Amino acid sequence: EREKLKEEIQLKHENEMSALKLELDGERGCLETALQEEKEKFRSLQVDLDRNENPQVLMLRQRLEAEYDGELQKAKDCMSAEIKKLSTLMQEQSLAQQRLQ
């Protein structure tokens, strides 16, 4: 009877180990598949970055270019106003000098 109980326990243990091994193999397979998918996404993102085709990069570039263009236009407008102001001052000085002569 003791031998029979020992065999039952051993068989139960082997069945549990087998079930756990199957579960572990299934999990490993899922993880390997997920890893491959993530690697492919990473490769795709790298290629997009290398080609500058990633939508997020393109949006960022467009936003930065728009910001740059806006700042450049502000600077041009400011310089134009300063040039007009200086031209007016120079004309006034020139007229003042002509009157003094």
C-alpha distance (Angstrom), angle and dihedral (degrees) to the residues before:
residue distance angle dihedral
E1 . . .
R2 3.77 . .
E3 3.81 90.5 .
K4 3.81 90.3 50.4
L5 3.82 91.4 51.0
K6 3.80 89.8 48.7
E7 3.83 90.8 52.1
E8 3.82 91.5 48.4
I9 3.79 91.9 50.8
Q10 3.79 91.2 46.4
L11 3.81 91.5 48.2
K12 3.81 90.8 48.1
H13 3.80 89.9 49.2
E14 3.81 91.9 49.3
N15 3.81 90.9 49.0
E16 3.80 91.2 50.0
M17 3.80 91.1 47.7
S18 3.79 90.5 48.4
A19 3.81 91.5 50.0
L20 3.80 91.1 48.0
K21 3.79 90.7 48.6
L22 3.80 90.9 51.4
E23 3.80 90.4 48.4
L24 3.79 91.0 48.0
D25 3.80 91.5 48.6
G26 3.81 89.8 50.5
E27 3.80 91.7 49.8
R28 3.79 90.8 46.7
G29 3.80 90.0 51.8
C30 3.81 91.6 50.4
L31 3.80 91.6 47.7
E32 3.79 92.6 48.0
T33 3.80 90.2 50.1
A34 3.81 91.2 48.5
L35 3.81 90.1 47.7
Q36 3.81 91.3 52.0
E37 3.81 90.4 49.2
E38 3.81 91.5 50.5
K39 3.80 91.1 47.2
E40 3.80 89.2 52.3
K41 3.81 91.3 49.1
F42 3.80 89.2 49.5
R43 3.81 92.1 49.8
S44 3.79 90.0 48.2
L45 3.81 91.7 50.6
Q46 3.79 90.8 48.5
V47 3.80 91.2 51.2
D48 3.81 90.3 47.7
L49 3.80 90.6 49.8
D50 3.79 91.4 48.1
R51 3.80 89.4 51.0
N52 3.81 92.7 38.5
E53 3.82 88.8 -126.0
N54 3.77 99.8 121.7
P55 3.83 106.8 122.4
Q56 3.79 92.2 -136.7
V57 3.80 92.0 50.1
L58 3.79 91.0 46.7
M59 3.81 91.5 50.5
L60 3.79 90.9 48.3
R61 3.80 91.7 47.9
Q62 3.81 91.4 49.2
R63 3.80 91.6 48.7
L64 3.80 91.6 49.0
E65 3.79 91.9 46.5
A66 3.81 90.5 50.1
E67 3.81 89.9 49.2
Y68 3.79 90.6 48.3
D69 3.80 92.1 47.7
G70 3.80 90.2 49.3
E71 3.80 92.8 49.9
L72 3.80 90.8 45.4
Q73 3.80 91.0 51.8
K74 3.82 90.8 49.1
A75 3.80 89.9 51.4
K76 3.81 91.5 48.1
D77 3.80 91.5 49.1
C78 3.80 91.2 48.3
M79 3.80 91.9 48.2
S80 3.79 90.9 47.8
A81 3.81 91.2 51.7
E82 3.82 90.6 47.9
I83 3.81 91.5 49.1
K84 3.81 90.8 50.4
K85 3.79 90.6 48.4
L86 3.81 91.9 48.3
S87 3.82 91.7 46.1
T88 3.79 90.1 52.4
L89 3.80 91.1 48.7
M90 3.80 91.3 48.5
Q91 3.80 91.2 50.2
E92 3.80 90.7 49.0
Q93 3.81 91.0 49.0
S94 3.79 91.0 47.3
L95 3.80 90.9 50.9
A96 3.80 90.6 46.8
Q97 3.81 91.0 51.4
Q98 3.80 91.4 47.8
R99 3.80 90.2 52.0
L100 3.78 91.1 49.9
Q101 3.79 92.3 53.2
